[in-house]
Amino acid sequence: MAMNKIRKGDDVVVLAGKDKGKRGTVLRVIDDRVVVENVNMAKKHMKPNPNKGEPGGIVDKEMPIHVSNVGLYNPLADKADRVGFKILDDGRKVRYYKSNGEVVDV
């Protein structure tokens, strides 16, 4: 498994773009893009699918945003933070916040 700085389930802050400053949870990671809940919403025109019982219409949908435009939320500093990797004494590779050295993964 590749070590990503931003992972599914992470709390992130949007750093750039129309949703700058918004906070949300990462729903999916697609290569170098992430889908964050209620961020980068777009209207999608859905065709009705009678087989699945899906109604048609216009639905709001999250679109992917580039991983460089989000930062991991640091609850101690109450802001977005940069992330680095370090190896602990017991050999585990963990992410840590660059600002205060706190380990993200426990």
N, C-alpha and C positions, 0 to 999 in steps of 0.2 A: 504494500500500500504506500502510495506517495505521501510524503509529509507536506501537507498544505498549511500555510499560515492561517488561512480562513477555512473553517470546516462547517459541515451541516450542524445546525443547532447552536452555533455561536451567536452571541449578541453583538451586532455590529452597528457602527454609525456611518452614515453616508457622508463622504468628504467633499464630493464634487457633483455637479449636475443639478437638475431641477428639484431633486429631493434632498439637497444638502442639509445636514443637520438632523435628518430623521434617524430614528433608531428602530431596529427590527431584528428578527431572528432569521438566520440563513435557512432556507427551505431545501435548496439543492445547490450543488456545485457542478458546473458544466465546464470542464477544462479550465480556462482562465477567467470564467465568468461565474457570478453567483446570483441566485434568485433570493431576494430578501422580501419578507412578507410586507405588503402594503407599500412597497417602494417601486418606483418606475412602472406605475400602473398604465396600462394601455387598454383601449376599447377593442375588443375582438368581436367580429360579427360571426355568430355561430349559426350554422344551418341546423334546422331541427333534425333529430335522428329518431324516427318513430320506433325503431327496433330497440334502442336503449331507453326510450321514453324521455329523451332529452328535448326540452323546448328550445326553439330558436331564439334569436334576439341578440342584443349587444351586451356582452359581459365584460366586466373589468377583470384584467388578468395581469399578474406580475410578469414583467419581462426581465431577462438577465441584465445585470450591470457588471462592468468590468471590475475584477478583484482589486485593481489599483485604486478604485474610487471608494472603497470602503475601508474602515479601520476597525480593529477589534475593540469593543467597549471595555474600558478598564473601570470597574466599579469603585476602586479606591480613589482614583483620580477624577472620577465622574466625567471622563472624556475618552475620545478615541485614542488608541495607542498603537505604536509600532510593535511588531512581534519579531522575536529572534528565537533561535533554537539553542539549547545547551544540553549536554549529557550530564545526568546526575551521577553521584558516586556509585549508586547501585546499577548503573549502566542504562537507565531509561533515558530516552531522548524526549525532552519536553519543550513546550513553547513557554516563553517568558515575555513580560512586558518590558520594553526597552527603557521606559522612564524610571521605573523603580526596581527592576530586577525580579519582581514577583512572578512566581510560576503560574501559568494559566491552567495546565492540566494537572489535576490532583488524582 
